[in-house]
């Protein structure tokens, strides 16, 4: 009987707390002030070219360019809400020749909007991984980036000992892009 009474009293007190709560008027207009700021990170480009593909007679030469479609800005939503972009580039050279890499941002008429140039020293033993400073695209530079529909890569080989089909080593590029968005409720 005593247990029944205690159990019943605790239920009544618990129910009383449920019906006694604080409330305030809800302001649904706050949703108009909502701003989302997502950040996306993605691979931008990658290549790994063996030394034997750079065969030459020891003189400096330009290697054929490679142009790839860049579809990031085809989506209106992405183009309209992007407020900043950052690109990171890392190159590794294990070939005993220096190189220069141009990354070209091209518009729909194949006009170059911007060129990033990276000098890559010749391999001399040990680690030869170079992390270049982050390229930041804001304001007018971001406006140009949003017009990009293709990315081109041009590798120029520096003077040095001849490379042939038996040459060892590789030239590697790893790059990423970080996109900062700002999405406002309408």
C-alpha positions as a Markdown table, in Angstrom:
| # | Residue | x | y | z |
|---|---|---|---|---|
| 1 | Unk | 0.0 | 0.0 | 0.0 |
| 2 | Unk | 2.8 | 2.4 | 0.9 |
| 3 | Unk | 4.6 | 1.7 | -2.4 |
| 4 | Unk | 1.4 | 2.2 | -4.3 |
| 5 | Unk | 0.9 | 5.6 | -2.6 |
| 6 | Unk | 4.5 | 6.8 | -3.3 |
| 7 | Unk | 4.2 | 5.6 | -6.9 |
| 8 | Unk | 1.0 | 7.5 | -7.4 |
| 9 | Unk | 2.2 | 10.7 | -5.8 |
| 10 | Unk | 5.4 | 10.7 | -8.0 |
| 11 | Unk | 3.2 | 10.3 | -11.1 |
| 12 | Unk | 1.0 | 13.2 | -10.1 |
| 13 | Unk | 4.0 | 15.5 | -9.4 |
| 14 | Unk | 5.7 | 14.4 | -12.7 |
| 15 | Unk | 2.5 | 15.2 | -14.6 |
| 16 | Unk | 2.3 | 18.6 | -12.9 |
| 17 | Unk | 5.8 | 19.5 | -14.1 |
| 18 | Unk | 4.9 | 18.5 | -17.7 |
| 19 | Unk | 2.0 | 20.9 | -17.8 |
| 20 | Unk | 3.9 | 23.8 | -16.2 |
| 21 | Unk | 6.4 | 25.0 | -18.7 |
| 22 | Unk | 7.8 | 28.2 | -20.0 |
| 23 | Unk | 7.0 | 29.4 | -23.5 |
| 24 | Unk | 7.5 | 32.5 | -25.5 |
| 25 | Unk | 6.2 | 33.8 | -28.8 |
| 26 | Unk | 8.0 | 32.2 | -31.7 |
| 27 | Unk | 9.5 | 34.5 | -34.3 |
| 28 | Unk | 9.4 | 32.6 | -37.6 |
| 29 | Unk | 10.9 | 35.7 | -39.4 |
| 30 | Unk | 14.3 | 34.7 | -38.0 |
| 31 | Unk | 14.6 | 32.2 | -40.9 |
| 32 | Unk | 15.1 | 35.2 | -43.2 |
| 33 | Unk | 18.3 | 36.1 | -41.3 |
| 34 | Unk | 19.7 | 32.6 | -41.7 |
| 35 | Unk | 23.1 | 32.4 | -43.5 |
| 36 | Unk | 24.8 | 29.0 | -44.1 |
| 37 | Unk | 28.6 | 29.0 | -44.7 |
| 38 | Unk | 29.6 | 25.5 | -45.8 |
| 39 | Unk | 33.1 | 24.7 | -46.9 |
| 40 | Unk | 34.0 | 22.1 | -49.5 |
| 41 | Unk | 37.4 | 20.5 | -50.1 |
| 42 | Unk | 38.0 | 18.5 | -53.3 |
| 43 | Unk | 40.9 | 17.2 | -55.5 |
| 44 | Unk | 41.7 | 19.7 | -58.3 |
| 45 | Unk | 44.3 | 17.9 | -60.4 |
| 46 | Unk | 46.8 | 15.0 | -60.2 |
| 47 | Unk | 49.4 | 13.6 | -62.4 |
| 48 | Unk | 52.4 | 11.3 | -62.2 |
| 49 | Unk | 54.6 | 11.3 | -65.3 |
| 50 | Unk | 57.6 | 8.9 | -65.4 |
| 51 | Unk | 61.0 | 10.4 | -66.6 |
| 52 | Unk | 61.1 | 8.1 | -69.7 |
| 53 | Unk | 58.1 | 10.1 | -71.1 |
| 54 | Unk | 60.3 | 13.2 | -71.2 |
| 55 | Unk | 62.8 | 11.9 | -73.7 |
| 56 | Unk | 64.9 | 14.6 | -75.3 |
| 57 | Unk | 68.5 | 15.3 | -76.4 |
| 58 | Unk | 69.5 | 17.3 | -73.3 |
| 59 | Unk | 68.3 | 20.7 | -74.4 |
| 60 | Unk | 65.4 | 22.5 | -72.9 |
| 61 | Unk | 62.0 | 21.9 | -74.5 |
| 62 | Unk | 58.3 | 22.4 | -74.0 |
| 63 | Unk | 56.2 | 19.3 | -73.4 |
| 64 | Unk | 52.8 | 19.3 | -75.0 |
| 65 | Unk | 50.0 | 20.9 | -73.0 |
| 66 | Unk | 47.1 | 19.0 | -71.6 |
| 67 | Unk | 43.7 | 20.7 | -71.3 |
| 68 | Unk | 40.9 | 19.3 | -69.2 |
| 69 | Unk | 37.3 | 20.4 | -68.8 |
| 70 | Unk | 36.5 | 22.2 | -65.5 |
| 71 | Unk | 32.8 | 21.8 | -64.8 |
| 72 | Unk | 32.6 | 23.3 | -61.2 |
| 73 | Unk | 31.1 | 26.6 | -62.3 |
| 74 | Unk | 28.4 | 25.1 | -64.6 |
| 75 | Unk | 26.0 | 24.9 | -61.7 |
| 76 | Unk | 24.4 | 28.3 | -61.1 |
| 77 | Unk | 24.0 | 27.6 | -57.4 |
| 78 | Unk | 27.7 | 27.0 | -56.9 |
| 79 | Unk | 28.7 | 30.0 | -59.0 |
| 80 | Unk | 26.2 | 32.4 | -57.3 |
| 81 | Unk | 27.1 | 31.4 | -53.7 |
| 82 | Unk | 30.9 | 30.9 | -53.9 |
| 83 | Unk | 32.6 | 33.8 | -51.9 |
| 84 | Unk | 36.2 | 32.5 | -51.8 |
| 85 | Unk | 38.3 | 29.7 | -53.2 |
| 86 | Unk | 41.8 | 28.5 | -52.2 |
| 87 | Unk | 44.0 | 26.2 | -54.3 |
| 88 | Unk | 46.9 | 24.2 | -52.9 |
| 89 | Unk | 49.7 | 22.7 | -55.1 |
| 90 | Unk | 52.3 | 20.1 | -54.2 |
| 91 | Unk | 54.9 | 18.9 | -56.6 |
| 92 | Unk | 57.4 | 16.1 | -56.3 |
| 93 | Unk | 60.4 | 15.7 | -58.7 |
| 94 | Unk | 62.6 | 12.6 | -58.6 |
| 95 | Unk | 64.1 | 13.3 | -62.0 |
| 96 | Unk | 67.6 | 14.9 | -62.3 |
| 97 | Unk | 66.2 | 17.8 | -64.4 |
| 98 | Unk | 64.4 | 20.9 | -63.4 |
| 99 | Unk | 60.9 | 21.7 | -64.7 |
| 100 | Unk | 58.5 | 24.5 | -64.8 |
| 101 | Unk | 54.7 | 24.0 | -64.7 |
| 102 | Unk | 52.1 | 26.4 | -65.9 |
| 103 | Unk | 48.5 | 25.9 | -64.7 |
| 104 | Unk | 46.2 | 27.8 | -67.1 |
| 105 | Unk | 42.6 | 28.8 | -66.3 |
| 106 | Unk | 40.7 | 29.2 | -69.6 |
| 107 | Unk | 37.3 | 30.6 | -70.4 |
| 108 | Unk | 34.8 | 29.3 | -73.0 |
| 109 | Unk | 36.7 | 31.1 | -75.8 |
| 110 | Unk | 40.0 | 29.4 | -74.8 |
| 111 | Unk | 41.4 | 32.7 | -73.6 |
| 112 | Unk | 43.7 | 32.5 | -70.6 |
| 113 | Unk | 42.2 | 34.1 | -67.6 |
| 114 | Unk | 45.1 | 33.4 | -65.2 |
| 115 | Unk | 48.3 | 31.5 | -65.2 |
| 116 | Unk | 50.0 | 30.0 | -62.2 |
| 117 | Unk | 53.7 | 29.2 | -62.7 |
| 118 | Unk | 55.6 | 26.8 | -60.5 |
| 119 | Unk | 59.4 | 26.2 | -60.7 |
| 120 | Unk | 60.5 | 22.7 | -59.8 |
| 121 | Unk | 64.1 | 22.1 | -58.9 |
| 122 | Unk | 66.0 | 19.1 | -60.2 |
| 123 | Unk | 66.2 | 16.0 | -58.0 |
| 124 | Unk | 69.5 | 15.8 | -56.0 |
| 125 | Unk | 68.7 | 13.0 | -53.6 |
| 126 | Unk | 66.5 | 12.9 | -50.6 |
| 127 | Unk | 63.0 | 14.3 | -50.5 |
| 128 | Unk | 62.1 | 16.8 | -53.2 |
| 129 | Unk | 58.4 | 17.6 | -52.3 |
| 130 | Unk | 57.6 | 21.2 | -52.7 |
| 131 | Unk | 54.4 | 22.7 | -51.2 |
| 132 | Unk | 53.7 | 26.0 | -52.8 |
| 133 | Unk | 51.9 | 28.9 | -51.0 |
| 134 | Unk | 48.1 | 28.7 | -51.2 |
| 135 | Unk | 46.5 | 30.6 | -54.1 |
| 136 | Unk | 43.6 | 32.6 | -52.8 |
| 137 | Unk | 40.8 | 33.7 | -55.1 |
| 138 | Unk | 38.7 | 36.6 | -53.8 |
| 139 | Unk | 37.1 | 39.7 | -55.3 |
| 140 | Unk | 38.2 | 40.3 | -58.9 |
| 141 | Unk | 40.4 | 37.2 | -59.0 |
| 142 | Unk | 37.3 | 35.1 | -57.9 |
| 143 | Unk | 35.2 | 36.7 | -60.7 |
| 144 | Unk | 37.8 | 35.5 | -63.2 |
| 145 | Unk | 38.0 | 32.1 | -61.7 |
| 146 | Unk | 34.2 | 31.7 | -62.0 |
| 147 | Unk | 34.6 | 32.1 | -65.8 |
| 148 | Unk | 36.9 | 29.1 | -66.0 |
| 149 | Unk | 35.6 | 26.2 | -68.1 |
| 150 | Unk | 39.0 | 24.5 | -68.8 |
| 151 | Unk | 42.3 | 24.0 | -66.9 |
| 152 | Unk | 45.4 | 23.5 | -68.9 |
| 153 | Unk | 48.8 | 22.2 | -67.8 |
| 154 | Unk | 52.1 | 23.0 | -69.6 |
| 155 | Unk | 55.3 | 21.4 | -68.4 |
| 156 | Unk | 58.6 | 22.8 | -69.6 |
| 157 | Unk | 61.8 | 20.8 | -69.0 |
| 158 | Unk | 65.0 | 22.6 | -68.1 |
| 159 | Unk | 68.4 | 22.1 | -69.6 |
| 160 | Unk | 70.5 | 19.2 | -68.3 |
| 161 | Unk | 71.6 | 15.6 | -68.9 |
| 162 | Unk | 69.6 | 13.9 | -71.7 |
| 163 | Unk | 66.5 | 11.8 | -70.8 |
| 164 | Unk | 65.8 | 8.6 | -72.6 |
| 165 | Unk | 63.6 | 5.6 | -72.3 |
| 166 | Unk | 65.8 | 4.2 | -69.5 |
| 167 | Unk | 65.7 | 7.4 | -67.3 |
| 168 | Unk | 64.3 | 6.9 | -63.8 |
| 169 | Unk | 62.2 | 9.1 | -61.6 |
| 170 | Unk | 58.8 | 10.8 | -61.8 |
| 171 | Unk | 57.2 | 14.2 | -61.8 |
| 172 | Unk | 54.1 | 14.3 | -59.6 |
| 173 | Unk | 51.4 | 17.0 | -59.0 |
| 174 | Unk | 48.8 | 16.8 | -56.3 |
| 175 | Unk | 46.4 | 19.7 | -55.8 |
| 176 | Unk | 43.3 | 20.5 | -54.0 |
| 177 | Unk | 40.6 | 23.2 | -53.9 |
| 178 | Unk | 38.8 | 24.6 | -50.9 |
| 179 | Unk | 35.5 | 26.4 | -51.7 |
| 180 | Unk | 33.9 | 28.8 | -49.2 |
| 181 | Unk | 30.2 | 29.3 | -49.8 |
| 182 | Unk | 27.7 | 31.7 | -48.3 |
| 183 | Unk | 24.0 | 30.8 | -48.7 |
| 184 | Unk | 21.4 | 33.2 | -47.5 |
| 185 | Unk | 17.7 | 32.5 | -47.1 |
| 186 | Unk | 15.5 | 34.5 | -49.4 |
